[in-house]
């Protein structure tokens, strides 16, 4: 944060109104602090100096809008974030679904650059269930979806990713774990085996405006709704709920909670530490 | 009543930032804070990114009141001590709640002190007290500047006393802070703030 520009709520309102009118996206109910900071980040990045300039550019340059979306959305992610979550997923949640259905359908809602999807397919592969899986991964940002489709992860993040992987499954014994067996180094990129993504479909989808499009056994929406205010969280949760089979599972971020959501009574807590819920009512 | 710091009763919140070498000072402050301290306290301390549990427990051992890591959109309660959770930025939202974020690291940190301070300054304006303790980088300097710009009160731990003084010095270089205090004086200040706030709420 370099500039000392003050962005007022009225500025943000003018901006979200323009975007709604011109592009159909609705950012009105994004959480104020992070959204304001993302706006400021864009203004700094493009040296716009003022909100008015940003509004003017968005108004007159439609080709800029996709870039804007890429910068506004948060695309910080890592493989096997919260290793203990992945352990629970592998030992309890996935076996439970397979036991009952013999198949597993998964939706990664807000998949960003695909690290969570790669983590999932590696777990499924190691369990021998990759063939039984149908995975849809969606994000609002086209550029990041295209990035995710390449199945590549920046080499500089791989140490952390590997550390998480070992923290999750290192205690299972056998040979020392290393993600290396799943990718090739190409320059500064680690490109994962394409076969891992054989049952994965990446698709552009906006959680805010998008319709419910299918039903799943397991929905992961971790650290996505933190960028929404409570009104929008309620709306999106309702959609996630509709997108789940009865007795399906929902995973949210470790510091997110359903407690104060309208729809909380339709779920039970399966694992409070890892924030895994089960849908018990339609 | 003897008043060394002439603390106003207008303040609504306290934000504390610290990094390397601040743990002892924080512990001491929390131990001396009155049980019924009336303002919320937002603490952003640099911590191991991937160690999720244990830190609040460690801080709570000596603290006069429990320290909690808030959930996203948790309502702010008077007198509650909040600690930014591991691997999340913690911000103050309009409408009396706390929000979390997994955005890019700032100053190599998530949680970043600048993030908490800047958003707290935005919401509480001149009703915020910002306290920056010992630390090894410049995180918090920008945040202190924002608190000052919004009319809040800025306090930096005396670099002479700080185990690692890069952070206090960075803030002092960027902003004309209101007070440079040792930990014991920060505690004296907070006790006066406690009294002033209680008086104001009568």
Interface residues (C-beta under 8 A of the other chain):
Chain A: X1 X4 X9 X31 X32 X33 X34 X36 X37 X38 X74 X76 X77 X81 X82 X83 X84 X163 X164 X167 X223 X225 X226 X227 X229 X230 X233 X253 X254 X255 X256 X257 X259 X260
Chain B: X50 X52 X69 X70 X71 X72 X73 X74 X85 X87 X88 X91 X92 X93 X94 X95 X97 X99 X100 X101 X102 X103 X104 X106 X114 X115 X118 X119 X122 X142 X145 X146 X149
